[in-house]
Structure formats: structure tokens, C-alpha cells
Amino acid sequence: PPEARASAAVPPQDEAIPLRAMVRMALRTLPFLGTVRRDIRRLIVIGAVLTIIGIPIAMMISDVLLNRLLGGKPLTSAAAALYMLDRAQFVDVPALSTAAREVLRNRMVLYLIASTLVVVPVSLVLVFYGLGLVQRINQELRSQMMTRVQAMSMRFHTSSRVGDAIYHAYQDSATVTSLMGMLVRPIIPLVRATYLSAMLLLFDYRLSLLVLALYAASLFLGRWYGRVC
């Protein structure tokens, strides 16, 4: 019966899709993304630039807060330049005075407020830009699918149900974008951890190796837990 054939064509919901099959499915969709490839590259470049700039600044802010402001150690030349402070009072001294630490505290509060006013709008713009890009990909895939359906023969349309074509045109595009997100999402933490380890290597190689070891252990545990479940 048609119902039996339809149910046989649909894989069980709890059946896991191999990673290799997911990659093949994602690669097959790349030729249909011609109109949004430039936007995808632009989003990737913007995210990479923000990561490259943001991680060193965040590490410097943490160092200034923990070691300089609370510990009283003198600032580095880069930190003094970032906060626009005088080297004679904040760098070329054995320890920061109480007055210098108060100036540094006030300057950090001002920088925190200014960075929040900049980072929050930029983050929201990137989020909405990414959501709009996903919808554009969905629309492009649906348009391509409808073009293919309209080019099919009358025999195909006679033997097929209208609801199946509508369902596939609407649902399969969202499935493809969800699949691409599943493939891209793990890459971002991997790149961030690699870049963070490289930055930590400039300060302490032991801490960098510790971060890499912890990340490798988390990957192993995730893979093992995924197989068990």
C-alpha cells in the first residue's frame, strides 16, 4: 500500500545519522547557496576578527583586574597604552600606589561601560544578521526546490500528492539549515580553544598545554558519552 511505502521511506526518528552522511548532505547543498555565499563569508570574517581582537583584550582586562588592580603589580606597557595611563606612575614603578589603583579602577569602570555600549549592539546586529541569513538560505532552497518540482513531468505530478511536495519544500529547507548549523557549531569552540591556547602560549606554556589537555579530554568524554547514549 502507499502508506507502507511512505513509512518505509522515512527513517525512524531515533535512528542516528552518521557524521559522514551529514557532511555529504551539507556539501550537496552548497551549489544552491550561490546568492548568499558572500554574506556567509562576510559573517565568518566578522566573527573571526571579533574573536582575534576580543580574546587578547579580555585576557588583558582579566590580568589588569586580578594582578594589577587587586595585586598591586605595575601595569604592562600594552595595558598602560590601552587604558591611556602614564608609564611613570603605572609601569616604571615597583608597585602601584593606592591613588594609582583608584585611578585604574575608575578607568576600568569607564572602559567597561563603553565596551558594553559597543559590544551589546554589535552582538545583537550579528545575531539578527545570522538569523536573516538562515531565512535567506531557506528561501533560496525553497525557490530551487519549487523550480525543480515545476520542471517535473506530468506523470510525476499525477502519481504524487500535493501535500508531499508542499511539505518537502517547506520542511526540508529548514532541515538542511539545521544540519549545517549542527556541523558548524562544534567548529567555533574548536577554533576559539586553539586560538586561546596559542595566546596562552605567549604567557605560560604549561597553562596552554593544560587547556589543550582539558579540551582533548572533553572531546573524548563527549564522543564516549554520545556512543553510550
Disulfide bonds with the S-S distance in Angstrom:
none
